[in-house]
């Protein structure tokens, strides 16, 4: 059996990605087919954000990965030889 | 054809199908709600794939089982190796 923390984190990730998938599917695919005076539209932002938010999140992810690699490479550099 | 070539061909096919419908060439009438749902489709597929990956990682993390027998066997191997090396004269530092 995985430890309790592992199970909690693991199933938490599953639940989070399920909620995200359902919300995003509703937003992108279902909402265009629903009349604009239905109450469900109040729970969703304007449609442009459905593209902007994932793109910005992806760029932030790349930024963090790049910064992480930079830090690791910086820490593991050997001291330069002295030259005369 | 390599696997990469196959994936690229499939992607090119789907990409051109999407572009053909989304860029609204003259002479093609797509109903408005369908077009509204079609335009963000590449971003949607990317996000869906990301959600699937996250869920798979989380599920495998939660259901990963201990291997009691393998752990015990490994400890036995370590003990036997230490005894053997000590017999041959290797001194072990503090554990």
Backbone of each chain as nested JSON, in Angstrom:
{
  "chains": [
    {"id": "A", "residues": [
      {"number": 1, "name": "UNK", "atoms": {"N": [0.846, -1.205, 0.0], "CA": [0.0, 0.0, 0.0], "C": [0.872, 1.242, 0.0]}},
      {"number": 2, "name": "UNK", "atoms": {"N": [0.557, 2.214, -0.837], "CA": [1.259, 3.491, -0.785], "C": [0.903, 4.188, 0.529]}},
      {"number": 3, "name": "UNK", "atoms": {"N": [1.807, 5.07, 0.989], "CA": [1.546, 5.745, 2.261], "C": [0.295, 6.617, 2.144]}},
      {"number": 4, "name": "UNK", "atoms": {"N": [-0.239, 6.999, 3.313], "CA": [-1.479, 7.788, 3.322], "C": [-1.29, 9.113, 2.605]}},
      {"number": 5, "name": "UNK", "atoms": {"N": [-0.104, 9.741, 2.815], "CA": [0.156, 11.013, 2.133], "C": [0.148, 10.816, 0.628]}},
      {"number": 6, "name": "UNK", "atoms": {"N": [0.831, 9.74, 0.16], "CA": [0.874, 9.471, -1.272], "C": [-0.523, 9.287, -1.831]}},
      {"number": 7, "name": "UNK", "atoms": {"N": [-1.358, 8.515, -1.088], "CA": [-2.711, 8.281, -1.586], "C": [-3.498, 9.579, -1.642]}},
      {"number": 8, "name": "UNK", "atoms": {"N": [-3.339, 10.395, -0.579], "CA": [-4.065, 11.675, -0.547], "C": [-3.664, 12.551, -1.724]}},
      {"number": 9, "name": "UNK", "atoms": {"N": [-2.353, 12.727, -1.912], "CA": [-1.868, 13.577, -3.004], "C": [-2.296, 13.004, -4.348]}},
      {"number": 10, "name": "UNK", "atoms": {"N": [-2.159, 11.675, -4.497], "CA": [-2.485, 11.05, -5.78], "C": [-3.94, 11.231, -6.144]}},
      {"number": 11, "name": "UNK", "atoms": {"N": [-4.833, 10.863, -5.212], "CA": [-6.25, 10.997, -5.546], "C": [-6.668, 12.46, -5.613]}},
      {"number": 12, "name": "UNK", "atoms": {"N": [-5.966, 13.327, -4.878], "CA": [-6.228, 14.757, -5.012], "C": [-5.912, 15.245, -6.414]}},
      {"number": 13, "name": "UNK", "atoms": {"N": [-4.784, 14.788, -6.964], "CA": [-4.441, 15.148, -8.345], "C": [-5.504, 14.647, -9.313]}},
      {"number": 14, "name": "UNK", "atoms": {"N": [-5.97, 13.408, -9.108], "CA": [-6.991, 12.852, -9.999], "C": [-8.252, 13.712, -9.945]}},
      {"number": 15, "name": "UNK", "atoms": {"N": [-8.698, 14.032, -8.717], "CA": [-9.917, 14.834, -8.578], "C": [-9.749, 16.204, -9.212]}},
      {"number": 16, "name": "UNK", "atoms": {"N": [-8.594, 16.837, -8.974], "CA": [-8.355, 18.168, -9.529], "C": [-8.394, 18.148, -11.046]}},
      {"number": 17, "name": "UNK", "atoms": {"N": [-7.698, 17.163, -11.652], "CA": [-7.67, 17.142, -13.116], "C": [-9.043, 16.803, -13.68]}},
      {"number": 18, "name": "UNK", "atoms": {"N": [-9.84, 16.015, -12.949], "CA": [-11.193, 15.707, -13.417], "C": [-12.056, 16.965, -13.432]}},
      {"number": 19, "name": "UNK", "atoms": {"N": [-11.995, 17.737, -12.318], "CA": [-12.773, 18.982, -12.235], "C": [-12.349, 19.946, -13.334]}},
      {"number": 20, "name": "UNK", "atoms": {"N": [-11.019, 20.075, -13.508], "CA": [-10.51, 20.993, -14.531], "C": [-10.994, 20.582, -15.911]}},
      {"number": 21, "name": "UNK", "atoms": {"N": [-10.953, 19.26, -16.195], "CA": [-11.352, 18.779, -17.512], "C": [-12.832, 19.046, -17.768]}},
      {"number": 22, "name": "UNK", "atoms": {"N": [-13.672, 18.767, -16.764], "CA": [-15.109, 18.959, -16.954], "C": [-15.424, 20.436, -17.168]}},
      {"number": 23, "name": "UNK", "atoms": {"N": [-14.815, 21.308, -16.309], "CA": [-15.065, 22.748, -16.444], "C": [-14.636, 23.255, -17.811]}},
      {"number": 24, "name": "UNK", "atoms": {"N": [-13.435, 22.85, -18.246], "CA": [-12.911, 23.351, -19.511], "C": [-13.717, 22.818, -20.689]}},
      {"number": 25, "name": "UNK", "atoms": {"N": [-14.152, 21.537, -20.596], "CA": [-14.977, 20.988, -21.676], "C": [-16.288, 21.753, -21.793]}},
      {"number": 26, "name": "UNK", "atoms": {"N": [-16.933, 21.989, -20.634], "CA": [-18.164, 22.783, -20.66], "C": [-17.906, 24.14, -21.295]}},
      {"number": 27, "name": "UNK", "atoms": {"N": [-16.829, 24.774, -20.893], "CA": [-16.541, 26.13, -21.349], "C": [-16.365, 26.188, -22.864]}},
      {"number": 28, "name": "UNK", "atoms": {"N": [-15.507, 25.278, -23.381], "CA": [-15.13, 25.368, -24.793], "C": [-16.199, 24.763, -25.693]}},
      {"number": 29, "name": "UNK", "atoms": {"N": [-16.723, 23.577, -25.311], "CA": [-17.503, 22.806, -26.282], "C": [-19.0, 22.955, -26.064]}},
      {"number": 30, "name": "UNK", "atoms": {"N": [-19.435, 23.002, -24.802], "CA": [-20.879, 22.947, -24.563], "C": [-21.504, 24.338, -24.624]}},
      {"number": 31, "name": "UNK", "atoms": {"N": [-20.791, 25.327, -24.045], "CA": [-21.4, 26.65, -23.9], "C": [-21.843, 27.301, -25.21]}},
      {"number": 32, "name": "UNK", "atoms": {"N": [-21.104, 27.165, -26.341], "CA": [-21.599, 27.807, -27.581], "C": [-22.981, 27.334, -28.005]}},
      {"number": 33, "name": "UNK", "atoms": {"N": [-23.377, 26.138, -27.558], "CA": [-24.661, 25.612, -28.001], "C": [-25.789, 25.962, -27.058]}},
      {"number": 34, "name": "UNK", "atoms": {"N": [-25.487, 26.745, -26.005], "CA": [-26.531, 27.109, -25.052], "C": [-26.891, 28.572, -25.273]}},
      {"number": 35, "name": "UNK", "atoms": {"N": [-28.176, 28.895, -25.215], "CA": [-28.637, 30.264, -25.447], "C": [-27.983, 31.224, -24.465]}},
      {"number": 36, "name": "UNK", "atoms": {"N": [-27.717, 32.444, -24.928], "CA": [-26.953, 33.385, -24.118], "C": [-27.746, 33.922, -22.94]}},
      {"number": 37, "name": "UNK", "atoms": {"N": [-29.056, 33.618, -22.844], "CA": [-29.789, 34.117, -21.677], "C": [-29.966, 33.038, -20.609]}},
      {"number": 38, "name": "UNK", "atoms": {"N": [-29.297, 31.878, -20.787], "CA": [-29.353, 30.826, -19.771], "C": [-28.472, 31.206, -18.585]}},
      {"number": 39, "name": "UNK", "atoms": {"N": [-28.828, 30.729, -17.389], "CA": [-28.1, 31.138, -16.183], "C": [-26.7, 30.583, -16.088]}},
      {"number": 40, "name": "UNK", "atoms": {"N": [-26.389, 29.534, -16.875], "CA": [-25.107, 28.869, -16.685], "C": [-23.949, 29.756, -17.115]}},
      {"number": 41, "name": "UNK", "atoms": {"N": [-24.231, 30.746, -18.009], "CA": [-23.14, 31.563, -18.535], "C": [-22.483, 32.417, -17.463]}},
      {"number": 42, "name": "UNK", "atoms": {"N": [-23.167, 32.646, -16.324], "CA": [-22.574, 33.503, -15.304], "C": [-21.398, 32.821, -14.603]}},
      {"number": 43, "name": "UNK", "atoms": {"N": [-21.281, 31.494, -14.75], "CA": [-20.19, 30.805, -14.059], "C": [-18.924, 30.742, -14.888]}},
      {"number": 44, "name": "UNK", "atoms": {"N": [-18.964, 31.296, -16.096], "CA": [-17.806, 31.208, -16.976], "C": [-17.398, 32.598, -17.419]}},
      {"number": 45, "name": "UNK", "atoms": {"N": [-16.049, 32.789, -17.535], "CA": [-15.544, 34.067, -18.032], "C": [-15.798, 34.179, -19.532]}},
      {"number": 46, "name": "UNK", "atoms": {"N": [-15.44, 35.338, -20.073], "CA": [-15.563, 35.531, -21.516], "C": [-14.691, 34.518, -22.252]}},
      {"number": 47, "name": "UNK", "atoms": {"N": [-15.079, 34.209, -23.493], "CA": [-14.459, 33.111, -24.21], "C": [-12.987, 33.304, -24.505]}},
      {"number": 48, "name": "UNK", "atoms": {"N": [-12.573, 34.602, -24.613], "CA": [-11.166, 34.817, -24.935], "C": [-10.28, 34.216, -23.854]}},
      {"number": 49, "name": "UNK", "atoms": {"N": [-10.741, 34.284, -22.583], "CA": [-9.91, 33.796, -21.486], "C": [-9.692, 32.3, -21.549]}},
      {"number": 50, "name": "UNK", "atoms": {"N": [-10.575, 31.584, -22.254], "CA": [-10.403, 30.135, -22.357], "C": [-9.177, 29.773, -23.163]}},
      {"number": 51, "name": "UNK", "atoms": {"N": [-8.676, 30.718, -23.97], "CA": [-7.437, 30.479, -24.713], "C": [-6.272, 31.166, -24.029]}},
      {"number": 52, "name": "UNK", "atoms": {"N": [-6.524, 32.405, -23.519], "CA": [-5.419, 33.169, -22.942], "C": [-4.862, 32.485, -21.7]}},
      {"number": 53, "name": "UNK", "atoms": {"N": [-5.754, 32.008, -20.81], "CA": [-5.279, 31.454, -19.534], "C": [-4.405, 30.219, -19.734]}},
      {"number": 54, "name": "UNK", "atoms": {"N": [-4.775, 29.211, -20.552], "CA": [-3.867, 28.081, -20.743], "C": [-2.561, 28.471, -21.408]}},
      {"number": 55, "name": "UNK", "atoms": {"N": [-2.587, 29.412, -22.358], "CA": [-1.345, 29.813, -23.02], "C": [-0.408, 30.48, -22.024]}},
      {"number": 56, "name": "UNK", "atoms": {"N": [-0.951, 31.401, -21.209], "CA": [-0.115, 32.071, -20.206], "C": [0.414, 31.062, -19.191]}},
      {"number": 57, "name": "UNK", "atoms": {"N": [-0.447, 30.113, -18.773], "CA": [-0.007, 29.083, -17.827], "C": [1.106, 28.238, -18.428]}},
      {"number": 58, "name": "UNK", "atoms": {"N": [0.989, 27.903, -19.706], "CA": [2.031, 27.127, -20.357], "C": [3.347, 27.884, -20.421]}},
      {"number": 59, "name": "UNK", "atoms": {"N": [3.263, 29.196, -20.737], "CA": [4.483, 29.994, -20.783], "C": [5.128, 30.088, -19.399]}},
      {"number": 60, "name": "UNK", "atoms": {"N": [4.295, 30.265, -18.351], "CA": [4.835, 30.305, -16.986], "C": [5.523, 28.988, -16.638]}},
      {"number": 61, "name": "UNK", "atoms": {"N": [4.905, 27.869, -17.066], "CA": [5.514, 26.569, -16.798], "C": [6.885, 26.48, -17.452]}},
      {"number": 62, "name": "UNK", "atoms": {"N": [6.976, 26.891, -18.723], "CA": [8.271, 26.869, -19.405], "C": [9.276, 27.761, -18.685]}},
      {"number": 63, "name": "UNK", "atoms": {"N": [8.779, 28.922, -18.208], "CA": [9.667, 29.84, -17.491], "C": [10.235, 29.179, -16.24]}},
      {"number": 64, "name": "UNK", "atoms": {"N": [9.38, 28.523, -15.46], "CA": [9.842, 27.896, -14.23], "C": [10.828, 26.769, -14.512]}},
      {"number": 65, "name": "UNK", "atoms": {"N": [10.518, 25.975, -15.559], "CA": [11.43, 24.892, -15.908], "C": [12.783, 25.46, -16.303]}},
      {"number": 66, "name": "UNK", "atoms": {"N": [12.781, 26.524, -17.111], "CA": [14.036, 27.139, -17.528], "C": [14.811, 27.693, -16.354]}},
      {"number": 67, "name": "UNK", "atoms": {"N": [14.12, 28.367, -15.43], "CA": [14.801, 28.925, -14.261], "C": [15.38, 27.811, -13.403]}},
      {"number": 68, "name": "UNK", "atoms": {"N": [14.618, 26.719, -13.247], "CA": [15.098, 25.589, -12.454], "C": [16.372, 25.005, -13.044]}},
      {"number": 69, "name": "UNK", "atoms": {"N": [16.366, 24.793, -14.371], "CA": [17.548, 24.238, -15.029], "C": [18.729, 25.185, -14.855]}},
      {"number": 70, "name": "UNK", "atoms": {"N": [18.451, 26.513, -14.978], "CA": [19.512, 27.495, -14.815], "C": [20.144, 27.396, -13.429]}},
      {"number": 71, "name": "UNK", "atoms": {"N": [19.298, 27.304, -12.391], "CA": [19.802, 27.246, -11.018], "C": [20.634, 25.993, -10.8]}},
      {"number": 72, "name": "UNK", "atoms": {"N": [20.146, 24.866, -11.294], "CA": [20.863, 23.606, -11.09], "C": [22.209, 23.641, -11.804]}},
      {"number": 73, "name": "UNK", "atoms": {"N": [22.213, 24.154, -13.031], "CA": [23.483, 24.221, -13.753], "C": [24.438, 25.21, -13.092]}},
      {"number": 74, "name": "UNK", "atoms": {"N": [23.903, 26.297, -12.553], "CA": [24.759, 27.273, -11.881], "C": [25.4, 26.653, -10.643]}},
      {"number": 75, "name": "UNK", "atoms": {"N": [24.621, 25.886, -9.879], "CA": [25.147, 25.32, -8.635], "C": [26.19, 24.249, -8.911]}},
      {"number": 76, "name": "UNK", "atoms": {"N": [26.092, 23.576, -10.09], "CA": [26.979, 22.442, -10.304], "C": [28.193, 22.829, -11.131]}},
      {"number": 77, "name": "UNK", "atoms": {"N": [28.473, 24.108, -11.334], "CA": [29.639, 24.465, -12.138], "C": [30.891, 24.322, -11.27]}},
      {"number": 78, "name": "UNK", "atoms": {"N": [31.994, 23.861, -11.924], "CA": [33.241, 23.684, -11.179], "C": [33.974, 25.024, -11.146]}},
      {"number": 79, "name": "UNK", "atoms": {"N": [34.784, 25.281, -10.107], "CA": [35.536, 26.541, -10.071], "C": [36.529, 26.595, -11.224]}},
      {"number": 80, "name": "UNK", "atoms": {"N": [36.648, 27.788, -11.863], "CA": [37.516, 27.929, -13.046], "C": [38.969, 27.827, -12.619]}},
      {"number": 81, "name": "UNK", "atoms": {"N": [39.822, 27.266, -13.51], "CA": [41.246, 27.156, -13.193], "C": [41.855, 28.548, -13.215]}},
      {"number": 82, "name": "UNK", "atoms": {"N": [42.848, 28.758, -12.345], "CA": [43.528, 30.044, -12.357], "C": [44.477, 30.066, -13.534]}},
      {"number": 83, "name": "UNK", "atoms": {"N": [44.577, 31.202, -14.237], "CA": [45.499, 31.301, -15.362], "C": [46.426, 32.473, -15.107]}},
      {"number": 84, "name": "UNK", "atoms": {"N": [47.664, 32.378, -15.628], "CA": [48.624, 33.463, -15.386], "C": [49.075, 34.061, -16.712]}}
    ]},
    {"id": "B", "residues": [
      {"number": 1, "name": "UNK", "atoms": {"N": [8.291, 3.962, -42.755], "CA": [8.263, 5.321, -42.17], "C": [8.445, 5.226, -40.668]}},
      {"number": 2, "name": "UNK", "atoms": {"N": [9.197, 6.132, -40.09], "CA": [9.439, 6.093, -38.649], "C": [8.178, 6.523, -37.899]}},
      {"number": 3, "name": "UNK", "atoms": {"N": [8.228, 6.237, -36.575], "CA": [7.087, 6.622, -35.736], "C": [6.912, 8.133, -35.743]}},
      {"number": 4, "name": "UNK", "atoms": {"N": [8.04, 8.861, -35.687], "CA": [7.958, 10.315, -35.703], "C": [7.267, 10.788, -36.973]}},
      {"number": 5, "name": "UNK", "atoms": {"N": [7.655, 10.176, -38.116], "CA": [7.03, 10.537, -39.378], "C": [5.539, 10.286, -39.354]}},
      {"number": 6, "name": "UNK", "atoms": {"N": [5.132, 9.154, -38.752], "CA": [3.694, 8.854, -38.683], "C": [2.951, 9.878, -37.844]}},
      {"number": 7, "name": "UNK", "atoms": {"N": [3.542, 10.201, -36.675], "CA": [2.887, 11.194, -35.811], "C": [2.775, 12.544, -36.512]}},
      {"number": 8, "name": "UNK", "atoms": {"N": [3.867, 12.947, -37.221], "CA": [3.834, 14.247, -37.908], "C": [2.796, 14.25, -39.024]}},
      {"number": 9, "name": "UNK", "atoms": {"N": [2.68, 13.132, -39.738], "CA": [1.667, 13.058, -40.801], "C": [0.269, 13.17, -40.208]}},
      {"number": 10, "name": "UNK", "atoms": {"N": [0.032, 12.438, -39.114], "CA": [-1.281, 12.527, -38.485], "C": [-1.582, 13.937, -38.026]}},
      {"number": 11, "name": "UNK", "atoms": {"N": [-0.58, 14.581, -37.388], "CA": [-0.758, 15.956, -36.918], "C": [-1.026, 16.898, -38.083]}},
      {"number": 12, "name": "UNK", "atoms": {"N": [-0.284, 16.722, -39.187], "CA": [-0.479, 17.599, -40.344], "C": [-1.885, 17.419, -40.907]}},
      {"number": 13, "name": "UNK", "atoms": {"N": [-2.355, 16.179, -40.933], "CA": [-3.702, 15.908, -41.444], "C": [-4.761, 16.606, -40.602]}},
      {"number": 14, "name": "UNK", "atoms": {"N": [-4.681, 16.37, -39.279], "CA": [-5.666, 16.982, -38.388], "C": [-5.559, 18.5, -38.428]}},
      {"number": 15, "name": "UNK", "atoms": {"N": [-4.309, 19.009, -38.469], "CA": [-4.105, 20.455, -38.489], "C": [-4.704, 21.095, -39.727]}},
      {"number": 16, "name": "UNK", "atoms": {"N": [-4.514, 20.452, -40.88], "CA": [-5.054, 21.045, -42.098], "C": [-6.576, 20.941, -42.118]}},
      {"number": 17, "name": "UNK", "atoms": {"N": [-7.13, 19.85, -41.575], "CA": [-8.593, 19.752, -41.494], "C": [-9.15, 20.866, -40.626]}},
      {"number": 18, "name": "UNK", "atoms": {"N": [-8.493, 21.105, -39.464], "CA": [-8.948, 22.173, -38.579], "C": [-8.826, 23.533, -39.252]}},
      {"number": 19, "name": "UNK", "atoms": {"N": [-7.686, 23.777, -39.925], "CA": [-7.479, 25.075, -40.572], "C": [-8.491, 25.293, -41.678]}},
      {"number": 20, "name": "UNK", "atoms": {"N": [-8.787, 24.205, -42.425], "CA": [-9.743, 24.349, -43.516], "C": [-11.103, 24.795, -42.993]}},
      {"number": 21, "name": "UNK", "atoms": {"N": [-11.527, 24.249, -41.863], "CA": [-12.834, 24.625, -41.327], "C": [-12.78, 25.954, -40.603]}},
      {"number": 22, "name": "UNK", "atoms": {"N": [-11.657, 26.237, -39.92], "CA": [-11.638, 27.388, -39.025], "C": [-11.369, 28.699, -39.747]}},
      {"number": 23, "name": "UNK", "atoms": {"N": [-10.585, 28.679, -40.806], "CA": [-10.202, 29.932, -41.445], "C": [-11.268, 30.443, -42.406]}},
      {"number": 24, "name": "UNK", "atoms": {"N": [-12.373, 29.731, -42.486], "CA": [-13.565, 30.204, -43.217], "C": [-13.246, 30.609, -44.642]}},
      {"number": 25, "name": "UNK", "atoms": {"N": [-12.813, 29.653, -45.478], "CA": [-12.626, 29.998, -46.886], "C": [-13.976, 30.309, -47.512]}},
      {"number": 26, "name": "UNK", "atoms": {"N": [-13.993, 31.178, -48.488], "CA": [-15.286, 31.511, -49.1], "C": [-15.918, 30.278, -49.711]}},
      {"number": 27, "name": "UNK", "atoms": {"N": [-17.193, 30.184, -49.585], "CA": [-17.922, 29.053, -50.149], "C": [-18.198, 27.966, -49.139]}},
      {"number": 28, "name": "UNK", "atoms": {"N": [-17.763, 28.173, -47.874], "CA": [-18.012, 27.157, -46.858], "C": [-18.78, 27.811, -45.71]}},
      {"number": 29, "name": "UNK", "atoms": {"N": [-19.986, 27.342, -45.451], "CA": [-20.787, 27.933, -44.379], "C": [-20.827, 26.992, -43.198]}},
      {"number": 30, "name": "UNK", "atoms": {"N": [-20.183, 27.411, -42.094], "CA": [-20.24, 26.598, -40.875], "C": [-21.19, 27.285, -39.901]}},
      {"number": 31, "name": "UNK", "atoms": {"N": [-22.128, 26.581, -39.29], "CA": [-23.034, 27.219, -38.319], "C": [-22.248, 27.843, -37.169]}},
      {"number": 32, "name": "UNK", "atoms": {"N": [-22.738, 28.988, -36.674], "CA": [-21.943, 29.806, -35.751], "C": [-21.541, 29.093, -34.463]}},
      {"number": 33, "name": "UNK", "atoms": {"N": [-22.45, 28.397, -33.724], "CA": [-21.991, 27.766, -32.485], "C": [-20.91, 26.728, -32.75]}},
      {"number": 34, "name": "UNK", "atoms": {"N": [-21.056, 25.988, -33.858], "CA": [-20.049, 24.976, -34.17], "C": [-18.701, 25.638, -34.41]}},
      {"number": 35, "name": "UNK", "atoms": {"N": [-18.719, 26.783, -35.102], "CA": [-17.468, 27.478, -35.387], "C": [-16.852, 28.008, -34.103]}},
      {"number": 36, "name": "UNK", "atoms": {"N": [-17.718, 28.503, -33.192], "CA": [-17.21, 29.016, -31.924], "C": [-16.551, 27.931, -31.1]}},
      {"number": 37, "name": "UNK", "atoms": {"N": [-17.092, 26.718, -31.166], "CA": [-16.49, 25.611, -30.429], "C": [-15.265, 25.068, -31.14]}},
      {"number": 38, "name": "UNK", "atoms": {"N": [-15.186, 25.272, -32.471], "CA": [-14.102, 24.679, -33.242], "C": [-12.802, 25.459, -33.102]}},
      {"number": 39, "name": "UNK", "atoms": {"N": [-12.898, 26.804, -33.001], "CA": [-11.686, 27.622, -33.065], "C": [-10.665, 27.31, -31.973]}},
      {"number": 40, "name": "UNK", "atoms": {"N": [-11.079, 27.176, -30.684], "CA": [-10.057, 26.895, -29.673], "C": [-9.69, 25.43, -29.571]}},
      {"number": 41, "name": "UNK", "atoms": {"N": [-10.063, 24.607, -30.542], "CA": [-9.89, 23.16, -30.395], "C": [-8.451, 22.715, -30.138]}},
      {"number": 42, "name": "UNK", "atoms": {"N": [-7.414, 23.269, -30.804], "CA": [-6.042, 22.821, -30.487], "C": [-5.68, 23.066, -29.031]}},
      {"number": 43, "name": "UNK", "atoms": {"N": [-6.01, 24.266, -28.502], "CA": [-5.72, 24.542, -27.092], "C": [-6.488, 23.582, -26.197]}},
      {"number": 44, "name": "UNK", "atoms": {"N": [-7.748, 23.29, -26.586], "CA": [-8.566, 22.383, -25.778], "C": [-7.943, 20.997, -25.713]}},
      {"number": 45, "name": "UNK", "atoms": {"N": [-7.463, 20.497, -26.883], "CA": [-6.869, 19.157, -26.895], "C": [-5.604, 19.12, -26.052]}},
      {"number": 46, "name": "UNK", "atoms": {"N": [-4.824, 20.22, -26.1], "CA": [-3.611, 20.29, -25.286], "C": [-3.946, 20.242, -23.805]}},
      {"number": 47, "name": "UNK", "atoms": {"N": [-4.942, 21.04, -23.382], "CA": [-5.345, 21.059, -21.977], "C": [-5.9, 19.702, -21.568]}},
      {"number": 48, "name": "UNK", "atoms": {"N": [-6.679, 19.063, -22.456], "CA": [-7.233, 17.744, -22.138], "C": [-6.121, 16.722, -21.961]}},
      {"number": 49, "name": "UNK", "atoms": {"N": [-5.109, 16.777, -22.838], "CA": [-3.986, 15.867, -22.704], "C": [-3.24, 16.114, -21.399]}},
      {"number": 50, "name": "UNK", "atoms": {"N": [-3.068, 17.402, -21.025], "CA": [-2.42, 17.724, -19.76], "C": [-3.195, 17.181, -18.576]}},
      {"number": 51, "name": "UNK", "atoms": {"N": [-4.532, 17.304, -18.604], "CA": [-5.363, 16.772, -17.525], "C": [-5.215, 15.257, -17.434]}},
      {"number": 52, "name": "UNK", "atoms": {"N": [-5.203, 14.579, -18.593], "CA": [-5.056, 13.13, -18.597], "C": [-3.718, 12.717, -17.997]}},
      {"number": 53, "name": "UNK", "atoms": {"N": [-2.637, 13.439, -18.382], "CA": [-1.319, 13.125, -17.842], "C": [-1.297, 13.295, -16.329]}},
      {"number": 54, "name": "UNK", "atoms": {"N": [-1.839, 14.424, -15.841], "CA": [-1.855, 14.687, -14.399], "C": [-2.617, 13.611, -13.663]}},
      {"number": 55, "name": "UNK", "atoms": {"N": [-3.793, 13.218, -14.21], "CA": [-4.602, 12.193, -13.563], "C": [-3.873, 10.858, -13.534]}},
      {"number": 56, "name": "UNK", "atoms": {"N": [-3.17, 10.511, -14.623], "CA": [-2.44, 9.242, -14.663], "C": [-1.324, 9.222, -13.625]}},
      {"number": 57, "name": "UNK", "atoms": {"N": [-0.56, 10.34, -13.552], "CA": [0.516, 10.419, -12.569], "C": [-0.052, 10.282, -11.163]}},
      {"number": 58, "name": "UNK", "atoms": {"N": [-1.131, 11.021, -10.878], "CA": [-1.73, 10.97, -9.547], "C": [-2.241, 9.582, -9.205]}},
      {"number": 59, "name": "UNK", "atoms": {"N": [-2.899, 8.928, -10.157], "CA": [-3.456, 7.609, -9.888], "C": [-2.356, 6.591, -9.628]}},
      {"number": 60, "name": "UNK", "atoms": {"N": [-1.287, 6.64, -10.463], "CA": [-0.214, 5.661, -10.276], "C": [0.516, 5.919, -8.959]}},
      {"number": 61, "name": "UNK", "atoms": {"N": [0.606, 7.215, -8.56], "CA": [1.209, 7.533, -7.268], "C": [0.398, 6.938, -6.133]}},
      {"number": 62, "name": "UNK", "atoms": {"N": [-0.934, 7.048, -6.241], "CA": [-1.792, 6.592, -5.147], "C": [-1.857, 5.073, -5.06]}},
      {"number": 63, "name": "UNK", "atoms": {"N": [-1.666, 4.352, -6.183], "CA": [-1.863, 2.91, -6.161], "C": [-0.553, 2.144, -6.233]}},
      {"number": 64, "name": "UNK", "atoms": {"N": [0.575, 2.856, -6.01], "CA": [1.855, 2.155, -6.078], "C": [2.018, 1.323, -4.807]}},
      {"number": 65, "name": "UNK", "atoms": {"N": [2.308, 0.032, -4.947], "CA": [2.369, -0.852, -3.782], "C": [3.8, -1.109, -3.331]}},
      {"number": 66, "name": "UNK", "atoms": {"N": [3.939, -1.326, -2.012], "CA": [5.236, -1.738, -1.499], "C": [5.544, -3.162, -1.956]}},
      {"number": 67, "name": "UNK", "atoms": {"N": [6.831, -3.477, -2.069], "CA": [7.212, -4.846, -2.398], "C": [7.959, -5.394, -1.194]}},
      {"number": 68, "name": "UNK", "atoms": {"N": [7.2, -6.004, -0.254], "CA": [7.796, -6.448, 1.001], "C": [8.895, -7.47, 0.764]}},
      {"number": 69, "name": "UNK", "atoms": {"N": [8.594, -8.481, -0.106], "CA": [9.566, -9.561, -0.319], "C": [10.841, -9.025, -0.95]}},
      {"number": 70, "name": "UNK", "atoms": {"N": [10.69, -8.124, -1.932], "CA": [11.883, -7.593, -2.595], "C": [12.72, -6.794, -1.607]}},
      {"number": 71, "name": "UNK", "atoms": {"N": [12.06, -6.029, -0.701], "CA": [12.8, -5.248, 0.283], "C": [13.575, -6.17, 1.214]}},
      {"number": 72, "name": "UNK", "atoms": {"N": [12.918, -7.239, 1.694], "CA": [13.596, -8.168, 2.594], "C": [14.764, -8.837, 1.88]}},
      {"number": 73, "name": "UNK", "atoms": {"N": [14.557, -9.24, 0.633], "CA": [15.612, -9.899, -0.14], "C": [16.798, -8.964, -0.324]}},
      {"number": 74, "name": "UNK", "atoms": {"N": [16.504, -7.694, -0.599], "CA": [17.576, -6.723, -0.79], "C": [18.388, -6.541, 0.479]}},
      {"number": 75, "name": "UNK", "atoms": {"N": [17.7, -6.453, 1.645], "CA": [18.411, -6.326, 2.915], "C": [19.309, -7.526, 3.153]}},
      {"number": 76, "name": "UNK", "atoms": {"N": [18.815, -8.727, 2.791], "CA": [19.597, -9.948, 2.945], "C": [20.852, -9.892, 2.081]}},
      {"number": 77, "name": "UNK", "atoms": {"N": [20.695, -9.445, 0.837], "CA": [21.844, -9.294, -0.065], "C": [22.871, -8.343, 0.515]}},
      {"number": 78, "name": "UNK", "atoms": {"N": [22.379, -7.203, 1.059], "CA": [23.299, -6.208, 1.608], "C": [24.082, -6.811, 2.775]}},
      {"number": 79, "name": "UNK", "atoms": {"N": [23.353, -7.538, 3.654], "CA": [23.993, -8.126, 4.826], "C": [25.058, -9.126, 4.4]}},
      {"number": 80, "name": "UNK", "atoms": {"N": [24.722, -9.967, 3.435], "CA": [25.672, -10.981, 2.96], "C": [26.884, -10.332, 2.317]}},
      {"number": 81, "name": "UNK", "atoms": {"N": [26.657, -9.239, 1.553], "CA": [27.774, -8.57, 0.89], "C": [28.705, -7.94, 1.923]}},
      {"number": 82, "name": "UNK", "atoms": {"N": [28.12, -7.313, 2.964], "CA": [28.942, -6.7, 4.001], "C": [29.779, -7.754, 4.711]}},
      {"number": 83, "name": "UNK", "atoms": {"N": [29.154, -8.926, 5.036], "CA": [29.885, -9.997, 5.714], "C": [31.034, -10.471, 4.84]}},
      {"number": 84, "name": "UNK", "atoms": {"N": [30.769, -10.649, 3.555], "CA": [31.786, -11.151, 2.644], "C": [32.96, -10.185, 2.547]}},
      {"number": 85, "name": "UNK", "atoms": {"N": [32.644, -8.887, 2.373], "CA": [33.705, -7.9, 2.234], "C": [34.488, -7.744, 3.536]}},
      {"number": 86, "name": "UNK", "atoms": {"N": [33.786, -7.834, 4.683], "CA": [34.484, -7.718, 5.967], "C": [35.456, -8.875, 6.141]}},
      {"number": 87, "name": "UNK", "atoms": {"N": [35.019, -10.052, 5.669], "CA": [35.884, -11.231, 5.739], "C": [37.14, -11.017, 4.896]}},
      {"number": 88, "name": "UNK", "atoms": {"N": [36.986, -10.353, 3.746], "CA": [38.141, -10.121, 2.886], "C": [38.997, -8.963, 3.344]}},
      {"number": 89, "name": "UNK", "atoms": {"N": [38.605, -8.296, 4.422], "CA": [39.498, -7.309, 5.001], "C": [39.091, -5.875, 4.796]}},
      {"number": 90, "name": "UNK", "atoms": {"N": [37.942, -5.606, 4.123], "CA": [37.548, -4.222, 3.931], "C": [36.938, -3.698, 5.229]}},
      {"number": 91, "name": "UNK", "atoms": {"N": [37.419, -2.537, 5.684], "CA": [36.86, -1.984, 6.924], "C": [35.754, -1.017, 6.555]}},
      {"number": 92, "name": "UNK", "atoms": {"N": [34.635, -1.149, 7.246], "CA": [33.489, -0.271, 6.983], "C": [33.49, 0.906, 7.939]}},
      {"number": 93, "name": "UNK", "atoms": {"N": [33.238, 2.126, 7.438], "CA": [33.143, 3.29, 8.296], "C": [31.835, 3.244, 9.078]}},
      {"number": 94, "name": "UNK", "atoms": {"N": [31.556, 4.322, 9.828], "CA": [30.279, 4.358, 10.578], "C": [29.128, 4.253, 9.613]}},
      {"number": 95, "name": "UNK", "atoms": {"N": [28.144, 3.429, 9.988], "CA": [27.033, 3.102, 9.085], "C": [26.19, 4.345, 8.768]}}
    ]}
  ]
}
